[in-house]
Amino acid sequence: MKKGYIIAGLVSALLVAAALLLLVIMPQRSDNKELEQKVQAVQELAELEKQEMENDYEQLGQQYGEMMSQLTNDSLIAQLTREQMRAQQLLEELKKVKADDAREITRLKKELNAVRAVLRDYIRQVDSLNRVNQSLVQENTQLTGRLEESNRVNQNLQHERETLTEKVTIAAQLDATAISMSALNKRGKASKKMKDAKTLQVNFNISRNVTATNGQRTIFVRIQTPAGEVLNGGGTFPYENRQLEYSMKKVIEYSGEETPVTVYWQVGEFLEAGEYRVSIFADGNMIGSRTFTFEK
C-alpha cells in the first residue's frame, strides 16, 4: 500500500516538473519564431537583390550579342566579344555566391556597374559611327546613278538605330553613389550613438548618365533596422512584382548630370544599435545600397 503511494507521488512530481518546463520553453519558442521571421525577411530581400543582379548580367550578355549581330567592323566585334565573355564569367561567379555574402555581392555589383558603363561607351561609339555613315549616305544620294545603293545603306542605318534604341534601356538605368547615413541629435549634429538620434539623414548622388531620360524622377529610400524591419514612411512602391514599404521618397528633376539628393526620417520610436541597411530605388530598379553601423 505504501509502495503505491510512493509511485503515485513520483508520477505527480514528474507531471508538475513537465508543466513548469513547458511554461519556460513556450515563451522562448515564441521569441525564436519571431526572430526567425525577421531573419527570413532579410534573407528574402538579399535573394531579390542577387536575382536582380543575375538578370542584369544576363541581359547585358544578350545586349552585347545583339549588338555584334548588327555590326561588320571586325575590330569592334572582337572588343564586344571580350566584354560579353567578361559579363558571362561574372554571372557564373555571382551564381556561386551566397546572397548573404555582402563582400562578394558588393564586389560583383561594382563589376556590374563597370560592365554597364562599357556598354554605354560602345553604344555611343556605334551611334557616332552611324552619324558618320548617315552623312556619307546623304552625300551619296546627291550622286547620279547611286540612288538605289544610298537608299539601301540608309535603310540599314535606320534598322541599326532602332535596334540601339532598344538597348538603351539597360544603359539608361540610374546609379546611386556616395551613399551616407547620419544620426542627428536634437541640435542637428551627427552622433555615432543611435539612442541620441532625433533625425536620420541619408545623402547620395544620382550619377551622370547621358543616355538616361531627363525629367522628374521619384526616388524611394528604404531603411532597415538590425532586426530587418523597415522604418515605415507611410507608403509602398512596386518592385519585382510586389509592393515594398519605403521610409522616404523624393521627387527630383534629373538633367543627366550628377544630382545630389538628401532625405530625412524623423525618429519617433526607439532605435537599437547595430547595422542599418539603406536601399535606394528608382524606375522600378534598386540603384544602390549600403550598410551602416551605429553604437548604443
C-alpha positions in Angstrom: 0.0 0.0 0.0 2.8 2.4 0.9 4.6 1.4 -2.3 1.5 2.5 -4.3 1.5 5.9 -2.6 5.2 6.4 -3.3 4.7 5.6 -7.1 1.7 8.0 -7.3 3.7 10.7 -5.6 6.6 10.3 -8.1 4.2 10.5 -11.0 2.6 13.7 -9.7 6.0 15.2 -9.2 7.1 14.4 -12.7 3.9 16.0 -14.1 4.4 19.2 -12.2 8.0 19.3 -13.4 6.9 18.8 -17.0 4.3 21.6 -16.7 6.9 24.0 -15.3 9.3 23.1 -18.1 6.6 23.9 -20.7 6.0 27.3 -19.1 9.7 28.1 -19.5 10.1 26.8 -23.1 6.9 28.2 -24.7 7.9 31.9 -24.5 11.3 31.1 -25.7 9.9 29.3 -28.7 7.6 32.3 -29.4 10.7 34.7 -29.3 12.7 32.4 -31.5 9.9 32.2 -34.1 9.6 36.0 -34.3 13.4 36.3 -34.7 13.3 33.6 -37.4 10.6 35.5 -39.3 12.7 38.7 -39.2 15.9 36.9 -40.4 13.8 35.3 -43.2 12.6 38.8 -44.3 16.3 40.0 -44.6 17.3 36.8 -46.5 14.4 37.3 -48.9 15.5 40.8 -49.8 19.1 39.7 -50.2 17.9 37.0 -52.6 15.8 39.5 -54.5 18.9 41.8 -55.0 21.0 38.8 -56.1 18.3 37.7 -58.6 18.1 41.2 -60.0 21.9 41.3 -60.5 21.8 37.9 -62.2 19.0 39.2 -64.5 21.1 42.3 -65.3 24.2 40.3 -66.1 22.1 38.0 -68.4 20.6 41.0 -70.2 24.0 42.7 -70.7 25.3 39.5 -72.3 22.3 39.4 -74.6 22.7 43.1 -75.5 26.4 42.5 -76.5 25.3 39.6 -78.7 22.6 41.5 -80.4 24.8 44.5 -81.0 27.5 42.3 -82.6 25.0 40.8 -84.9 24.3 44.2 -86.4 28.0 45.2 -86.9 30.5 44.5 -89.7 33.6 46.1 -88.1 35.8 43.1 -87.1 37.8 45.1 -84.5 34.7 46.3 -82.8 33.1 42.9 -82.9 36.3 41.4 -81.2 36.1 44.0 -78.4 32.4 43.3 -77.8 33.1 39.6 -77.7 35.6 40.1 -74.9 33.2 42.2 -72.9 30.4 39.6 -73.5 32.7 36.8 -72.1 33.5 39.0 -69.2 29.8 39.5 -68.4 29.3 35.8 -68.6 32.2 35.0 -66.3 30.9 37.5 -63.7 27.4 35.9 -64.0 28.9 32.5 -63.2 30.7 33.9 -60.2 27.5 35.5 -59.0 25.5 32.3 -59.2 28.0 30.6 -56.9 27.9 33.4 -54.3 25.5 33.2 -51.4 23.1 36.1 -51.1 24.3 36.9 -47.6 27.9 37.2 -48.7 27.9 41.0 -48.5 31.6 41.4 -49.6 31.2 39.4 -52.8 27.8 40.9 -53.6 29.3 44.4 -53.3 32.3 43.5 -55.5 30.1 41.9 -58.2 27.7 44.9 -58.1 30.7 47.2 -58.8 31.7 44.9 -61.6 28.1 45.1 -63.0 28.3 48.9 -63.0 31.7 48.7 -64.8 30.3 46.4 -67.5 27.2 48.6 -67.9 29.5 51.6 -68.3 31.5 49.9 -71.0 28.2 49.0 -72.8 27.3 52.7 -72.8 30.6 53.7 -74.3 30.2 51.2 -77.1 26.6 52.4 -77.7 28.0 55.9 -78.1 30.8 54.7 -80.4 28.3 52.9 -82.7 25.9 55.8 -82.6 28.8 58.1 -83.6 29.7 55.7 -86.5 26.0 55.7 -87.5 26.0 59.5 -87.7 29.2 59.5 -89.9 27.7 56.8 -92.1 24.5 58.7 -92.4 26.4 61.8 -93.6 28.1 59.7 -96.2 24.7 58.3 -97.3 23.4 61.9 -97.7 26.3 62.7 -99.9 25.9 59.6 -102.0 22.3 60.4 -102.6 23.4 63.5 -104.5 25.4 61.4 -106.9 23.6 60.3 -110.0 23.4 56.6 -110.6 23.9 55.6 -106.9 20.4 56.4 -105.6 19.5 52.8 -105.1 22.7 51.9 -103.2 22.3 55.0 -101.0 18.7 54.1 -100.1 19.8 50.6 -99.1 22.5 51.9 -96.8 20.1 54.4 -95.3 17.6 51.6 -94.5 20.3 49.6 -92.8 21.3 52.5 -90.7 17.7 53.1 -89.7 17.4 49.5 -88.6 20.6 49.7 -86.6 19.3 52.9 -84.9 16.0 51.2 -83.9 18.0 48.3 -82.5 20.2 50.6 -80.5 17.1 52.4 -79.1 16.0 49.1 -77.6 19.4 48.5 -76.0 19.5 51.9 -74.3 17.0 50.7 -71.6 19.7 49.0 -69.6 22.4 51.6 -70.2 19.9 54.3 -69.1 19.4 52.8 -65.6 20.3 55.3 -62.9 23.0 54.6 -60.3 23.1 56.0 -56.7 26.7 56.6 -55.4 28.4 58.1 -52.4 25.6 56.8 -50.1 25.9 58.0 -46.5 23.6 57.9 -43.4 23.9 60.1 -40.3 22.0 60.0 -37.0 21.4 63.6 -36.0 20.8 64.6 -32.3 18.4 67.3 -31.1 21.0 70.0 -32.0 21.2 68.7 -35.6 24.7 67.3 -35.0 25.9 63.9 -36.2 26.1 61.2 -33.5 27.5 57.8 -33.5 25.0 56.7 -30.9 21.6 55.7 -32.1 20.0 56.4 -28.8 20.7 60.1 -29.3 19.1 60.2 -32.8 16.2 62.5 -33.4 16.5 62.5 -37.2 18.1 60.1 -39.7 19.7 61.9 -42.7 20.5 60.0 -45.9 22.7 61.6 -48.6 23.6 60.2 -52.1 24.3 61.2 -55.6 22.5 60.2 -58.8 25.4 59.6 -61.2 25.8 61.4 -64.5 24.2 59.4 -67.3 23.8 60.9 -70.8 21.7 58.0 -72.0 19.0 58.4 -69.3 15.8 60.3 -70.0 15.7 63.8 -68.4 12.8 65.0 -66.3 11.2 64.3 -62.9 12.1 61.1 -61.1 10.7 59.7 -57.9 13.4 58.2 -55.6 12.4 55.8 -52.9 14.6 55.1 -49.9 14.3 52.1 -47.5 16.0 51.9 -44.1 16.1 48.5 -42.5 16.9 48.1 -38.8 19.3 45.5 -37.4 16.2 43.3 -36.8 15.2 43.5 -40.5 12.2 45.8 -40.0 11.6 48.7 -42.4 11.3 52.2 -40.9 8.0 52.9 -42.5 7.3 56.2 -44.2 3.6 55.5 -44.7 3.6 54.0 -48.2 4.7 51.4 -50.7 6.1 51.2 -54.2 6.2 48.4 -56.9 9.3 46.3 -57.2 9.8 42.9 -58.7 6.0 42.1 -59.0 5.4 43.0 -55.3 4.9 46.1 -53.1 7.7 47.2 -50.8 7.5 49.6 -47.9 9.6 52.8 -48.2 11.0 55.0 -45.5 11.3 58.2 -47.5 10.6 59.3 -51.1 11.6 62.4 -53.0 10.8 63.8 -56.5 13.9 65.2 -58.2 14.5 67.0 -61.5 17.1 64.9 -63.4 19.1 66.5 -66.2 21.5 63.7 -67.0 24.2 65.3 -64.8 25.3 64.2 -61.3 22.5 65.2 -58.9 22.9 65.3 -55.1 19.9 64.1 -53.1 19.2 64.4 -49.3 16.2 62.9 -47.4 15.3 62.8 -43.8 13.4 60.4 -41.5 12.1 61.8 -38.2 12.7 59.4 -35.3 9.5 58.6 -33.4 10.5 55.3 -31.8 13.3 53.6 -30.0 16.1 52.6 -32.4 18.5 49.9 -31.4 22.2 49.9 -32.1 23.7 47.7 -34.9 23.7 47.5 -38.7 21.2 49.6 -40.7 20.8 48.9 -44.4 19.9 51.7 -46.8 18.5 50.7 -50.2 17.6 53.2 -53.0 15.1 52.6 -55.8 14.1 54.4 -58.9 12.2 53.4 -62.1 11.4 50.0 -60.6 15.2 49.2 -60.1 17.4 49.1 -57.0 20.0 51.6 -57.9 22.2 51.5 -54.8 22.5 50.1 -51.3 24.9 50.3 -48.3 25.0 49.3 -44.6 25.9 51.5 -41.6 26.8 50.5 -38.0 25.7 52.7 -35.1 26.6 52.4 -31.4 24.2 52.3 -28.5 
